[in-house]
Amino acid sequence: MEVAVLDIKGKETGRKAKLSDSVFAIEPNDHAVYLDVKQYLANQRQGTHKAKERAEITGSTRKIKKQKGTGTARAGSIKSPIFKGGGRVFGPRPRNYGFKLNKNLKRLARKSALSIKAKGESIYVIEDFSFDAPKTKSMIDVLKALGIQDKKSLIVLGDSNKNVYLSSRNLKGLEVVNSSELSTYGILNAKNIVLLEGSLEGIESNLSK
């Protein structure tokens, strides 16, 4: 498929960018997308939750009442989970929520996400650009020219560009990544995907393996 290449003022340059059908026009695999997004969100969890169990509660170790003759159930420790202030039974423990996915499935998920965006005409291709200095207003002008200033967007660079990245850092709803940092969650979380010409080769080589 072909997409018109725009400049940073939102005007067509007269050139067309060819997007590989094997990356941007496949039949989306919903389950692969689900698993990749699930893994991304799982990796964001700290997993540092912890509740004290009865062995960790500070309290007396004496037997709190005699074994027989009270008319109630026998009890040995004030730290028992059945008493107020006692330990918690099966409480949360620190753990890692991450799980493994193979590379081919993750590639399929990213290609599926890009194909979904391409089908919805949410992908823009613009010529490579840079700024002389980090300036948020410069980035706002680019977004306004493309008509996406009020929409959650993802800009994909071919190579690291410090000034472009720093210019976007204060803008809510805008994320800037390199082609090698592209994730399924990032693609689907954005309303629009802005691809710089220099990123196309990297995206297609990473996902066509």
Secondary structure, 3 states (H helix, E strand, C coil): CEEEEECCCCCEEEEEEECCHHHHCCCCCHHHHHHHHHHHHHHHCCCCCCCCCHHHCCCCCCCCCCCCCCCCCCCCCCCCCCCCCCCCCCCCCCCCCCCCCCHHHHHHHHHHHHHHHHHCCCEEEECCCCCCCCCHHHHHHHHHHHCCCCCCEEEEECCCCHHHHHHHCCCCCEEEEEHHHCCHHHHHHCCEEEEEHHHHHHHHHHHCC
